[in-house]
């Protein structure tokens, strides 16, 4: 078996590409049509509106109480057992 690289594009029993030009690779970038862009924009707009509504409803319910310190008089201790007599 000979390992010479012959000029006819074969090496032993293997055949190689003998086109004589370099294979060009094309970079494919995703194409997005205007309808898809508009749909994504509308979905993002609706999601932002829903999030704003949730935040607004939570603020209406508790107001600025979310910034107050807790007023629990309880300490950090184990709960007292409740054993019925």
Biotite code that builds the C-alpha atoms (Angstrom):
import biotite.structure as struc

atoms = struc.array([
    struc.Atom([0.000, 0.000, 0.000], chain_id="A", res_id=1, res_name="UNK", atom_name="CA", element="C"),
    struc.Atom([1.453, 3.291, -1.054], chain_id="A", res_id=2, res_name="UNK", atom_name="CA", element="C"),
    struc.Atom([0.941, 6.489, 0.908], chain_id="A", res_id=3, res_name="UNK", atom_name="CA", element="C"),
    struc.Atom([1.978, 8.792, -1.906], chain_id="A", res_id=4, res_name="UNK", atom_name="CA", element="C"),
    struc.Atom([-0.231, 11.790, -2.561], chain_id="A", res_id=5, res_name="UNK", atom_name="CA", element="C"),
    struc.Atom([-0.994, 11.442, -6.220], chain_id="A", res_id=6, res_name="UNK", atom_name="CA", element="C"),
    struc.Atom([-1.921, 14.420, -8.345], chain_id="A", res_id=7, res_name="UNK", atom_name="CA", element="C"),
    struc.Atom([-5.233, 12.921, -9.426], chain_id="A", res_id=8, res_name="UNK", atom_name="CA", element="C"),
    struc.Atom([-6.872, 13.537, -6.035], chain_id="A", res_id=9, res_name="UNK", atom_name="CA", element="C"),
    struc.Atom([-6.651, 10.024, -4.608], chain_id="A", res_id=10, res_name="UNK", atom_name="CA", element="C"),
    struc.Atom([-4.647, 8.595, -1.742], chain_id="A", res_id=11, res_name="UNK", atom_name="CA", element="C"),
    struc.Atom([-4.709, 4.842, -1.775], chain_id="A", res_id=12, res_name="UNK", atom_name="CA", element="C"),
    struc.Atom([-8.375, 3.941, -2.192], chain_id="A", res_id=13, res_name="UNK", atom_name="CA", element="C"),
    struc.Atom([-9.679, 7.231, -0.777], chain_id="A", res_id=14, res_name="UNK", atom_name="CA", element="C"),
    struc.Atom([-10.998, 9.869, -3.161], chain_id="A", res_id=15, res_name="UNK", atom_name="CA", element="C"),
    struc.Atom([-10.805, 13.538, -2.276], chain_id="A", res_id=16, res_name="UNK", atom_name="CA", element="C"),
    struc.Atom([-12.526, 16.636, -3.539], chain_id="A", res_id=17, res_name="UNK", atom_name="CA", element="C"),
    struc.Atom([-10.870, 17.556, -6.825], chain_id="A", res_id=18, res_name="UNK", atom_name="CA", element="C"),
    struc.Atom([-13.041, 20.529, -7.747], chain_id="A", res_id=19, res_name="UNK", atom_name="CA", element="C"),
    struc.Atom([-10.065, 22.846, -7.686], chain_id="A", res_id=20, res_name="UNK", atom_name="CA", element="C"),
    struc.Atom([-11.652, 25.640, -5.690], chain_id="A", res_id=21, res_name="UNK", atom_name="CA", element="C"),
    struc.Atom([-12.019, 26.402, -2.030], chain_id="A", res_id=22, res_name="UNK", atom_name="CA", element="C"),
    struc.Atom([-15.339, 25.666, -0.460], chain_id="A", res_id=23, res_name="UNK", atom_name="CA", element="C"),
    struc.Atom([-16.803, 28.964, 0.678], chain_id="A", res_id=24, res_name="UNK", atom_name="CA", element="C"),
    struc.Atom([-18.886, 28.964, 3.818], chain_id="A", res_id=25, res_name="UNK", atom_name="CA", element="C"),
    struc.Atom([-21.760, 31.355, 4.009], chain_id="A", res_id=26, res_name="UNK", atom_name="CA", element="C"),
    struc.Atom([-22.670, 32.779, 7.378], chain_id="A", res_id=27, res_name="UNK", atom_name="CA", element="C"),
    struc.Atom([-26.398, 32.439, 7.767], chain_id="A", res_id=28, res_name="UNK", atom_name="CA", element="C"),
    struc.Atom([-27.991, 35.045, 9.975], chain_id="A", res_id=29, res_name="UNK", atom_name="CA", element="C"),
    struc.Atom([-31.564, 34.542, 11.107], chain_id="A", res_id=30, res_name="UNK", atom_name="CA", element="C"),
    struc.Atom([-34.018, 36.576, 9.101], chain_id="A", res_id=31, res_name="UNK", atom_name="CA", element="C"),
    struc.Atom([-36.997, 38.035, 10.932], chain_id="A", res_id=32, res_name="UNK", atom_name="CA", element="C"),
    struc.Atom([-39.935, 39.418, 9.036], chain_id="A", res_id=33, res_name="UNK", atom_name="CA", element="C"),
    struc.Atom([-41.700, 42.610, 10.176], chain_id="A", res_id=34, res_name="UNK", atom_name="CA", element="C"),
    struc.Atom([-44.783, 40.688, 11.362], chain_id="A", res_id=35, res_name="UNK", atom_name="CA", element="C"),
    struc.Atom([-42.682, 38.641, 13.786], chain_id="A", res_id=36, res_name="UNK", atom_name="CA", element="C"),
    struc.Atom([-40.973, 41.775, 15.078], chain_id="A", res_id=37, res_name="UNK", atom_name="CA", element="C"),
    struc.Atom([-44.349, 43.424, 15.666], chain_id="A", res_id=38, res_name="UNK", atom_name="CA", element="C"),
    struc.Atom([-45.724, 40.310, 17.396], chain_id="A", res_id=39, res_name="UNK", atom_name="CA", element="C"),
    struc.Atom([-42.699, 40.146, 19.717], chain_id="A", res_id=40, res_name="UNK", atom_name="CA", element="C"),
    struc.Atom([-43.057, 43.869, 20.487], chain_id="A", res_id=41, res_name="UNK", atom_name="CA", element="C"),
    struc.Atom([-46.751, 43.474, 21.322], chain_id="A", res_id=42, res_name="UNK", atom_name="CA", element="C"),
    struc.Atom([-46.070, 40.441, 23.552], chain_id="A", res_id=43, res_name="UNK", atom_name="CA", element="C"),
    struc.Atom([-43.353, 42.385, 25.413], chain_id="A", res_id=44, res_name="UNK", atom_name="CA", element="C"),
    struc.Atom([-45.680, 45.373, 25.766], chain_id="A", res_id=45, res_name="UNK", atom_name="CA", element="C"),
    struc.Atom([-48.506, 43.206, 27.181], chain_id="A", res_id=46, res_name="UNK", atom_name="CA", element="C"),
    struc.Atom([-46.085, 41.485, 29.588], chain_id="A", res_id=47, res_name="UNK", atom_name="CA", element="C"),
    struc.Atom([-44.816, 44.874, 30.818], chain_id="A", res_id=48, res_name="UNK", atom_name="CA", element="C"),
    struc.Atom([-48.404, 46.099, 31.262], chain_id="A", res_id=49, res_name="UNK", atom_name="CA", element="C"),
    struc.Atom([-49.348, 42.985, 33.262], chain_id="A", res_id=50, res_name="UNK", atom_name="CA", element="C"),
    struc.Atom([-46.279, 43.369, 35.476], chain_id="A", res_id=51, res_name="UNK", atom_name="CA", element="C"),
    struc.Atom([-47.080, 47.050, 36.049], chain_id="A", res_id=52, res_name="UNK", atom_name="CA", element="C"),
    struc.Atom([-50.681, 46.143, 36.935], chain_id="A", res_id=53, res_name="UNK", atom_name="CA", element="C"),
    struc.Atom([-49.518, 43.538, 39.464], chain_id="A", res_id=54, res_name="UNK", atom_name="CA", element="C"),
    struc.Atom([-47.144, 46.031, 41.089], chain_id="A", res_id=55, res_name="UNK", atom_name="CA", element="C"),
    struc.Atom([-49.840, 48.734, 41.128], chain_id="A", res_id=56, res_name="UNK", atom_name="CA", element="C"),
    struc.Atom([-52.420, 46.377, 42.677], chain_id="A", res_id=57, res_name="UNK", atom_name="CA", element="C"),
    struc.Atom([-49.935, 45.307, 45.343], chain_id="A", res_id=58, res_name="UNK", atom_name="CA", element="C"),
    struc.Atom([-49.109, 48.918, 46.158], chain_id="A", res_id=59, res_name="UNK", atom_name="CA", element="C"),
    struc.Atom([-52.813, 49.817, 46.366], chain_id="A", res_id=60, res_name="UNK", atom_name="CA", element="C"),
    struc.Atom([-53.398, 46.956, 48.796], chain_id="A", res_id=61, res_name="UNK", atom_name="CA", element="C"),
    struc.Atom([-50.515, 47.629, 51.163], chain_id="A", res_id=62, res_name="UNK", atom_name="CA", element="C"),
    struc.Atom([-49.511, 51.170, 50.245], chain_id="A", res_id=63, res_name="UNK", atom_name="CA", element="C"),
    struc.Atom([-46.143, 52.214, 51.561], chain_id="A", res_id=64, res_name="UNK", atom_name="CA", element="C"),
    struc.Atom([-46.382, 49.634, 54.363], chain_id="A", res_id=65, res_name="UNK", atom_name="CA", element="C"),
    struc.Atom([-43.898, 47.506, 52.496], chain_id="A", res_id=66, res_name="UNK", atom_name="CA", element="C"),
    struc.Atom([-41.154, 49.902, 53.602], chain_id="A", res_id=67, res_name="UNK", atom_name="CA", element="C"),
    struc.Atom([-42.088, 49.875, 57.307], chain_id="A", res_id=68, res_name="UNK", atom_name="CA", element="C"),
    struc.Atom([-40.223, 47.840, 59.903], chain_id="A", res_id=69, res_name="UNK", atom_name="CA", element="C"),
    struc.Atom([-42.111, 44.825, 61.174], chain_id="A", res_id=70, res_name="UNK", atom_name="CA", element="C"),
    struc.Atom([-44.185, 45.522, 64.284], chain_id="A", res_id=71, res_name="UNK", atom_name="CA", element="C"),
    struc.Atom([-44.273, 41.998, 65.664], chain_id="A", res_id=72, res_name="UNK", atom_name="CA", element="C"),
    struc.Atom([-43.605, 41.881, 69.389], chain_id="A", res_id=73, res_name="UNK", atom_name="CA", element="C"),
    struc.Atom([-42.491, 38.299, 69.160], chain_id="A", res_id=74, res_name="UNK", atom_name="CA", element="C"),
    struc.Atom([-38.925, 37.329, 69.809], chain_id="A", res_id=75, res_name="UNK", atom_name="CA", element="C"),
    struc.Atom([-36.880, 34.707, 68.102], chain_id="A", res_id=76, res_name="UNK", atom_name="CA", element="C"),
    struc.Atom([-37.655, 31.644, 70.213], chain_id="A", res_id=77, res_name="UNK", atom_name="CA", element="C"),
    struc.Atom([-39.269, 28.258, 69.921], chain_id="A", res_id=78, res_name="UNK", atom_name="CA", element="C"),
    struc.Atom([-43.085, 28.214, 70.017], chain_id="A", res_id=79, res_name="UNK", atom_name="CA", element="C"),
    struc.Atom([-44.713, 27.272, 73.320], chain_id="A", res_id=80, res_name="UNK", atom_name="CA", element="C"),
    struc.Atom([-46.247, 23.799, 73.283], chain_id="A", res_id=81, res_name="UNK", atom_name="CA", element="C"),
    struc.Atom([-50.031, 23.695, 73.381], chain_id="A", res_id=82, res_name="UNK", atom_name="CA", element="C"),
    struc.Atom([-50.937, 20.566, 75.375], chain_id="A", res_id=83, res_name="UNK", atom_name="CA", element="C"),
    struc.Atom([-54.641, 20.125, 76.133], chain_id="A", res_id=84, res_name="UNK", atom_name="CA", element="C"),
    struc.Atom([-55.576, 18.993, 79.692], chain_id="A", res_id=85, res_name="UNK", atom_name="CA", element="C"),
])
